[in-house]
Amino acid sequence: MEDYDDTVYEGSGPSLEAAFEDAWHSAKRNNAPPGRYKATVVGVDAENPIHSYIVTIGPGPPDS
């Protein structure tokens, strides 16, 4: 994650759901507060077939 600032968290997994969960666990390990986050990057590690998804999450829009 060295290419990102401290408020962006990366996760990966065999499905998008697992990748988002891993990103949230990364955020919690780094003392990120609860709140709204948005996906800033969604990617795949692709061979045939896709075998891993990668996401980064960061601060989302403020709660209304």
N, C-alpha and C positions, 0 to 999 in steps of 0.2 A: 504494500500500500504506500510505498514511499513516493509515488507520483501524485498522491492526493493530499488534501489538507487533513487536519485532525478531526473534522466533522463528517468524514465519509468513511464508510465501513464496507469491506468486501467479504463476500461469502461465495462458496461454491458447493455443488452437490450434483447428484445424479438426476435431479428434477428441479424445475424452477422453484417449487415449494421448498425443497431442501436447501437450495441456494439462498433463498430469502431468509429462512430460519437460521442458517449459518451466519449470514450477514448480521442479523439481529443479535445473535450470541456474541459476535465480534464487537458489536456496539456496546453491549452490556459489560463485556470484559474491560472495555475502555471507559466505563462510567458514564455512558450516554444516558441522558434522561429519558423517561417515557415521553411519548408525544407522537406527532405525525412526522413520518419520514416519506421520502419519495425515492423511487428507483432512478438513479442517475446514469447507470450503464447496465445493460443486459447483454450478455454475450454467450457464446457457446464454444466449447473446445470440441471441434468437429473432426471426426473421421467418419466413415460410414458404418454405423449410424452415429449420431451425436452421443457422446458419452459423458459430458459434464457441462453444467450451466454455471455461469459466473454472473453475479450481480453486485453492484455497489449501491448503497443507500446513503442518503444524506438528508439534511434538514428539509422538511416540507413546508408548505404554506402554513402560516399561523392559523390556529383554530379560530373559527368565527364565533 
